[in-house]
Amino acid sequence: MHIRTLIFIIFSLCVSDSIAQEQTVDDFIYKLNSCERIRTTLTCSLTVRNIGILQKLSLAYYRSYIIDNFGTELEASSIAFSDTGLNEKQLVTNVPVNINVVFDGISPQVQFLARLRVGAGQGVQFDNVSFTDSLAKTQYSGVVREFLYELKGCNKLQTTITCSLQVTNKAATKDLSLGGGELVDNLGNEFRTYKRYYGTTEKSSQPLLTGVPVGVTYVFEDISSDITEIPRLIVNKRAFTGVVFRHVLFTNPQPVTDYDVGKQVGRNECIANPVSCGISTSSVTNSVGANKLTGLSTRGYIDTNAENALIAGITVESTSKKLLIRASSVDGVLNPQFEIRTFPDATLIHRNNDWISDPTINELQVTNNAPSRITDAATIIRLSSGLYTITVSPEDKAGIGMIEVYELD
């Protein structure tokens, strides 16, 4: 696998970006329409047309993969015909059909696909594939086994999440029993559905007439109140199938974080008595002032292209240094996040998106070093002697950002 990847990287550097995004394999013409990345999920849409006699085309996710511009290979999570949600279909002559193939876990640093391999029939591949970056949505739809599932929204109330869907039978009238549900939150925790039912009833099975939409509800309880979105939601989950919605935002307004509500009392106690939270009393005087050196402060335009990240390099010459690191929005549009890595081996030391979710939240507030915007990023960290890089990137929208590094001792 590693040999194949290395050989391909050398080859792809010599290939023009103008390679046609249409390939013919056997009696099938495949056209790559688009690829879209939403955070860590990449979805590619293709059209296939049979130019031979009536014949069946089979799809296989385990024969579908991408190789990104860093040479990393990633297998597909799913592949299906978009009109039926099935992985097999009889294709009549010259009637185009659409295929969607999905990859989970793509790095936000990836800029393009060196290769896209789609496990359709004998397999088809496209080289030097570009993709667009999009924001997470609040509504999604998908077809699985000839049923159209439309996610109307997920409502979060304290520790309960209620997701409303609309299901439409695209085939002949038949029963549909609702399978289980699974929710993975942005902290990586998995939760199973508490209950599921049609409409306002408690029924989980009923016949669905052709073309008549029916409301469905999935309820999850005992969810962490800290979560801010649903990275993965699966409904009607069975042994090897399920309807998957990714990066789902809540449709009702949410507190920015549980730190601002349920944990407010604990935070106030830390401010009143720092020692009780493990913060030394000497740290309280470690706010940035005239007697402290500003190690670095720079600003620039940042977008989702890795080449346009804001990168600062720092050197710690003494045995160790306690540092305050902040990444903030200058224009009020950017929602910055940063990573601290060693240089040159790029070992991840620490990352933060919103400072109110950082482990040093209490110390940031006690020492008056917390950013003014709750969506800015910050941490207080002790780094040992060595070289480091701090990379600032946007969570979603591009904008103008600033990075600051201060010595605290």
C-alpha positions as CSV (number, residue, x, y, z in Angstrom):
1,M,0.0,0.0,0.0
2,H,2.8,2.4,0.9
3,I,4.7,1.6,-2.3
4,R,1.6,2.2,-4.5
5,T,1.0,5.5,-2.8
6,L,4.6,6.7,-3.2
7,I,4.7,5.8,-6.9
8,F,1.4,7.6,-7.5
9,I,2.6,10.8,-5.9
10,I,5.6,10.9,-8.2
11,F,3.4,10.3,-11.2
12,S,0.7,12.8,-10.3
13,L,3.2,15.6,-10.1
14,C,3.7,15.2,-13.9
15,V,0.0,15.1,-14.8
16,S,-1.8,18.2,-16.1
17,D,-4.7,19.6,-14.1
18,S,-6.7,19.5,-17.3
19,I,-7.3,15.7,-17.2
20,A,-10.9,15.1,-18.4
21,Q,-13.4,14.4,-15.6
22,E,-15.1,11.8,-17.7
23,Q,-14.1,8.2,-18.1
24,T,-15.4,5.2,-20.1
25,V,-15.0,1.7,-18.6
26,D,-16.6,-1.2,-20.5
27,D,-20.0,0.0,-21.6
28,F,-20.4,2.7,-18.9
29,I,-19.5,6.4,-19.2
30,Y,-18.8,8.0,-15.9
31,K,-18.9,11.8,-15.4
32,L,-17.6,13.3,-12.2
33,N,-20.0,16.2,-11.4
34,S,-18.6,17.6,-8.2
35,C,-17.0,16.9,-4.8
36,E,-18.0,18.9,-1.7
37,R,-16.3,18.9,1.7
38,I,-18.2,19.8,4.9
39,R,-15.7,19.8,7.7
40,T,-14.3,16.2,7.7
41,T,-16.8,14.7,5.3
42,L,-16.3,14.6,1.5
43,T,-19.2,13.7,-0.8
44,C,-18.5,13.2,-4.6
45,S,-21.4,13.0,-7.1
46,L,-21.1,11.2,-10.4
47,T,-23.4,10.5,-13.3
48,V,-23.1,7.1,-15.1
49,R,-24.7,6.2,-18.5
50,N,-24.9,2.8,-20.0
51,I,-24.1,2.8,-23.7
52,G,-24.6,-0.9,-24.1
53,I,-27.5,-3.3,-23.7
54,L,-29.6,-3.5,-20.5
55,Q,-27.3,-4.6,-17.7
56,K,-26.8,-4.4,-13.9
57,L,-24.2,-2.2,-12.3
58,S,-23.0,-3.0,-8.8
59,L,-21.3,-0.5,-6.3
60,A,-18.9,-1.3,-3.5
61,Y,-17.7,1.1,-0.9
62,Y,-14.7,-1.1,0.1
63,R,-13.4,-0.7,-3.5
64,S,-13.8,3.1,-3.4
65,Y,-11.0,5.3,-2.0
66,I,-9.2,8.6,-2.3
67,I,-5.6,9.5,-2.1
68,D,-5.2,13.1,-1.0
69,N,-2.4,15.6,-1.9
70,F,-0.3,14.3,1.0
71,G,-0.4,10.7,-0.2
72,T,-2.8,9.5,2.5
73,E,-5.4,6.9,1.4
74,L,-8.9,6.9,2.8
75,E,-11.6,4.3,2.1
76,A,-15.2,5.3,1.4
77,S,-17.8,5.2,4.1
78,S,-20.7,4.5,1.7
79,I,-21.7,4.5,-2.0
80,A,-25.2,4.3,-3.5
81,F,-27.4,5.2,-6.4
82,S,-28.9,8.5,-5.2
83,D,-32.4,7.8,-6.4
84,T,-32.9,4.5,-4.6
85,G,-30.1,4.3,-2.0
86,L,-29.3,0.8,-3.2
87,N,-25.9,-0.4,-4.4
88,E,-27.2,-2.3,-7.4
89,K,-29.3,-1.1,-10.3
90,Q,-30.4,-2.2,-13.8
91,L,-29.2,0.5,-16.2
92,V,-31.1,0.9,-19.5
93,T,-29.4,2.2,-22.5
94,N,-28.5,5.9,-22.6
95,V,-30.4,6.8,-19.4
96,P,-28.1,8.6,-16.9
97,V,-28.3,7.9,-13.2
98,N,-26.5,9.5,-10.3
99,I,-24.1,8.0,-7.8
100,N,-23.0,9.5,-4.4
101,V,-19.8,8.3,-2.7
102,V,-19.0,9.5,0.8
103,F,-15.7,9.7,2.7
104,D,-15.4,10.4,6.4
105,G,-12.3,11.6,8.2
106,I,-10.7,13.8,5.5
107,S,-8.2,16.2,7.0
108,P,-9.0,19.9,6.9
109,Q,-5.5,20.4,5.6
110,V,-6.2,18.5,2.4
111,Q,-6.3,20.8,-0.7
112,F,-7.2,18.4,-3.5
113,L,-7.5,14.7,-4.3
114,A,-4.6,13.2,-6.2
115,R,-6.8,10.3,-7.0
116,L,-10.5,9.3,-6.6
117,R,-11.3,5.7,-7.1
118,V,-15.0,4.7,-7.4
119,G,-15.9,1.1,-6.9
120,A,-18.6,0.9,-9.6
121,G,-18.5,-2.2,-11.9
122,Q,-14.9,-2.8,-12.8
123,G,-14.0,0.5,-11.1
124,V,-13.3,4.0,-12.4
125,Q,-10.7,6.6,-11.3
126,F,-10.2,10.3,-11.7
127,D,-6.9,12.1,-11.0
128,N,-6.2,15.6,-9.7
129,V,-9.8,16.3,-8.4
130,S,-10.7,19.6,-6.8
131,F,-13.5,20.1,-4.4
132,T,-15.4,22.9,-2.7
133,D,-15.7,23.6,1.0
134,S,-19.2,24.3,2.3
135,L,-20.8,25.1,5.7
136,A,-22.8,22.7,7.7
137,K,-26.5,22.7,7.0
138,T,-29.6,22.4,9.1
139,Q,-31.5,20.1,6.7
140,Y,-30.4,17.0,4.8
141,S,-32.0,14.3,2.7
142,G,-31.1,10.9,1.6
143,V,-32.6,7.8,0.0
144,V,-32.1,4.4,1.5
145,R,-33.8,1.3,0.1
146,E,-36.3,3.4,-1.9
147,F,-37.4,5.5,1.0
148,L,-36.6,9.2,1.0
149,Y,-35.6,10.6,4.4
150,E,-35.6,14.3,4.9
151,L,-34.2,15.7,8.2
152,K,-36.3,18.7,9.2
153,G,-34.3,19.6,12.2
154,C,-32.9,18.5,15.6
155,N,-34.0,20.4,18.7
156,K,-31.8,20.3,21.9
157,L,-33.4,21.0,25.3
158,Q,-31.0,20.5,28.2
159,T,-30.0,16.9,27.9
160,T,-32.6,15.7,25.4
161,I,-32.3,15.9,21.6
162,T,-35.4,15.5,19.4
163,C,-34.9,15.0,15.7
164,S,-37.9,15.4,13.2
165,L,-37.9,13.7,9.9
166,Q,-40.2,13.2,6.9
167,V,-40.2,9.8,5.2
168,T,-41.6,9.2,1.7
169,N,-42.0,5.8,0.0
170,K,-40.7,6.1,-3.5
171,A,-41.7,2.6,-4.5
172,A,-44.9,0.4,-4.2
173,T,-46.8,0.6,-0.9
174,K,-45.1,-1.4,1.8
175,D,-44.5,-1.5,5.6
176,L,-41.6,0.4,7.1
177,S,-40.4,-0.6,10.6
178,L,-38.2,2.1,12.1
179,G,-34.9,0.7,13.1
180,G,-32.8,2.1,16.0
181,G,-31.0,5.4,16.0
182,E,-27.5,6.4,16.9
183,L,-26.0,9.8,17.7
184,V,-22.3,10.7,18.0
185,D,-21.7,14.1,19.6
186,N,-18.9,16.5,19.0
187,L,-17.1,15.1,22.1
188,G,-17.0,11.6,20.4
189,N,-19.6,10.0,22.7
190,E,-22.2,7.6,21.2
191,F,-25.8,7.5,22.2
192,R,-28.6,5.2,21.2
193,T,-32.1,6.3,20.5
194,Y,-34.4,6.4,23.5
195,K,-37.6,6.2,21.5
196,R,-38.8,6.5,17.9
197,Y,-42.3,6.8,16.5
198,Y,-44.5,7.9,13.6
199,G,-46.3,11.3,13.9
200,T,-47.9,11.8,17.3
201,T,-48.4,8.1,17.9
202,E,-46.2,5.6,19.7
203,K,-46.1,3.3,16.6
204,S,-42.7,2.4,15.2
205,S,-44.1,0.4,12.2
206,Q,-46.8,1.2,9.7
207,P,-47.5,0.9,5.9
208,L,-46.3,3.8,3.8
209,L,-48.3,4.7,0.7
210,T,-46.4,5.6,-2.5
211,G,-45.4,9.2,-2.6
212,V,-47.2,10.2,0.7
213,P,-44.8,11.8,3.2
214,V,-45.1,10.8,6.9
215,G,-43.6,12.4,9.9
216,V,-41.1,10.5,12.1
217,T,-39.5,11.4,15.4
218,Y,-36.3,10.1,17.1
219,V,-35.6,11.1,20.7
220,F,-32.2,10.8,22.4
221,E,-31.9,11.4,26.2
222,D,-29.1,11.8,28.7
223,I,-27.0,13.7,26.2
224,S,-24.1,15.9,27.4
225,S,-25.3,19.5,27.6
226,D,-21.9,20.6,26.3
227,I,-22.4,19.5,22.7
228,T,-22.9,22.2,20.1
229,E,-23.7,20.1,17.0
230,I,-24.2,16.5,15.9
231,P,-21.3,15.3,13.8
232,R,-23.1,12.1,12.9
233,L,-26.8,11.0,13.2
234,I,-28.0,7.6,12.1
235,V,-31.7,6.7,11.9
236,N,-33.4,3.4,10.9
237,K,-30.2,1.7,11.7
238,R,-30.1,-2.0,11.0
239,A,-27.3,-4.6,10.7
240,F,-25.6,-3.1,7.6
241,T,-27.7,-0.2,6.6
242,G,-28.9,3.1,8.0
243,V,-29.7,6.7,7.0
244,V,-26.7,8.9,7.9
245,F,-26.8,12.7,8.4
246,R,-23.5,14.4,9.1
247,H,-22.6,17.7,10.8
248,V,-26.1,18.6,11.8
249,L,-26.7,22.0,13.5
250,F,-29.4,22.5,16.1
251,T,-32.5,24.3,14.8
252,N,-33.3,26.0,18.1
253,P,-31.1,28.7,19.7
254,Q,-28.5,27.2,22.1
255,P,-26.4,28.6,24.9
256,V,-22.9,29.0,23.5
257,T,-21.6,26.5,26.0
258,D,-22.5,24.8,29.2
259,Y,-19.7,26.7,30.8
260,D,-21.9,29.8,30.6
261,V,-24.9,28.2,32.3
262,G,-24.6,25.0,34.5
263,K,-21.0,25.6,35.4
264,Q,-21.2,29.3,36.1
265,V,-21.3,28.7,39.9
266,G,-18.1,26.6,39.8
267,R,-16.4,29.2,37.8
268,N,-17.3,32.0,40.2
269,E,-15.9,29.9,43.0
270,C,-12.6,29.5,41.1
271,I,-12.4,33.3,40.7
272,A,-13.1,33.9,44.4
273,N,-10.8,31.1,45.6
274,P,-8.2,30.2,42.9
275,V,-6.4,27.7,45.2
276,S,-9.5,25.5,45.4
277,C,-9.3,25.0,41.6
278,G,-5.6,24.2,41.6
279,I,-4.5,27.6,40.5
280,S,-1.5,29.0,42.5
281,T,-2.0,32.4,44.0
282,S,1.1,33.6,42.2
283,S,-0.7,32.9,38.9
284,V,-3.2,35.6,39.6
285,T,-0.5,38.2,39.1
286,N,0.4,36.7,35.7
287,S,-1.8,38.9,33.6
288,V,-0.1,40.6,30.7
289,G,1.2,44.0,31.7
290,A,3.9,46.5,31.0
291,N,6.5,44.3,32.7
292,K,5.8,41.4,30.3
293,L,7.3,40.9,26.9
294,T,4.9,40.5,24.0
295,G,6.6,37.6,22.2
296,L,4.5,37.8,19.1
297,S,1.4,39.6,17.7
298,T,0.5,39.5,14.0
299,R,-2.6,39.5,11.9
300,G,-3.7,38.4,8.5
301,Y,-6.4,37.1,6.2
302,I,-7.3,33.4,6.9
303,D,-9.5,31.1,4.9
304,T,-10.1,27.3,4.7
305,N,-7.2,26.8,2.2
306,A,-4.3,25.4,4.2
307,E,-2.0,27.7,2.3
308,N,-3.8,30.7,3.8
309,A,-3.5,29.7,7.4
310,L,-1.8,32.1,9.8
311,I,1.3,30.4,11.1
312,A,3.6,31.7,13.9
313,G,6.9,30.1,14.9
314,I,8.3,30.5,18.4
315,T,11.4,29.4,20.1
316,V,11.7,28.5,23.8
317,E,15.3,28.7,24.8
318,S,15.1,28.3,28.5
319,T,14.2,25.0,30.3
320,S,10.5,25.9,29.9
321,K,8.2,28.9,29.5
322,K,4.6,29.5,30.6
323,L,2.8,31.2,27.7
324,L,-0.5,32.7,27.0
325,I,-1.6,32.0,23.4
326,R,-4.6,33.7,21.9
327,A,-6.2,33.6,18.4
328,S,-8.9,36.2,17.8
329,S,-11.1,37.6,15.1
330,V,-10.3,41.2,14.0
331,D,-13.3,41.6,11.7
332,G,-15.8,39.8,13.9
333,V,-16.5,37.3,11.1
334,L,-13.7,34.8,11.7
335,N,-14.2,32.0,14.2
336,P,-10.5,31.0,14.8
337,Q,-9.0,27.8,16.0
338,F,-5.3,27.0,16.5
339,E,-2.9,24.1,16.9
340,I,0.4,24.1,18.6
341,R,2.9,21.6,17.1
342,T,6.6,20.9,17.5
343,F,8.9,21.8,14.7
344,P,10.0,20.2,12.4
345,D,8.3,16.8,13.3
346,A,4.8,18.4,13.7
347,T,3.8,16.5,16.8
348,L,0.5,18.0,18.1
349,I,0.9,19.5,21.6
350,H,-2.5,21.3,22.0
351,R,-5.5,22.6,20.1
352,N,-8.3,24.9,20.9
353,N,-11.4,26.3,19.2
354,D,-13.3,28.4,21.7
355,W,-11.4,29.4,24.9
356,I,-14.4,28.6,27.0
357,S,-13.9,24.9,26.2
358,D,-10.2,25.0,27.0
359,P,-9.0,23.1,30.1
360,T,-7.4,26.4,31.3
361,I,-10.7,28.4,31.2
362,N,-10.6,29.1,34.9
363,E,-7.0,30.4,34.9
364,L,-7.7,32.5,31.8
365,Q,-10.5,34.3,33.7
366,V,-8.7,34.5,37.1
367,T,-5.7,36.1,35.4
368,N,-7.8,38.4,33.3
369,N,-6.3,36.9,30.1
370,A,-9.5,35.6,28.6
371,P,-10.4,37.0,25.1
372,S,-13.4,39.3,24.9
373,R,-15.2,37.1,22.3
374,I,-16.3,33.7,23.4
375,T,-15.6,32.3,20.0
376,D,-12.0,33.3,20.1
377,A,-9.4,30.7,21.0
378,A,-6.9,30.8,23.9
379,T,-4.9,28.7,26.3
380,I,-2.3,29.0,29.0
381,I,0.4,26.4,28.5
382,R,3.9,25.5,29.6
383,L,6.3,24.6,26.8
384,S,9.7,23.0,27.2
385,S,12.8,24.1,25.4
386,G,12.4,23.7,21.6
387,L,10.9,25.0,18.4
388,Y,7.1,25.3,17.9
389,T,4.6,26.4,15.3
390,I,1.1,27.8,16.0
391,T,-1.3,27.5,13.1
392,V,-4.5,29.4,13.1
393,S,-7.4,28.4,10.7
394,P,-11.1,29.3,10.5
395,E,-13.8,26.9,11.8
396,D,-16.0,27.9,8.9
397,K,-16.0,31.4,7.4
398,A,-12.9,33.2,6.2
399,G,-11.8,36.5,7.8
400,I,-9.1,38.5,9.3
401,G,-7.5,37.1,12.4
402,M,-4.7,37.8,14.9
403,I,-2.4,35.6,16.9
404,E,-0.7,36.7,20.2
405,V,1.9,35.0,22.3
406,Y,2.8,36.3,25.8
407,E,5.3,35.2,28.4
408,L,3.7,34.6,31.8
409,D,6.9,33.8,33.7
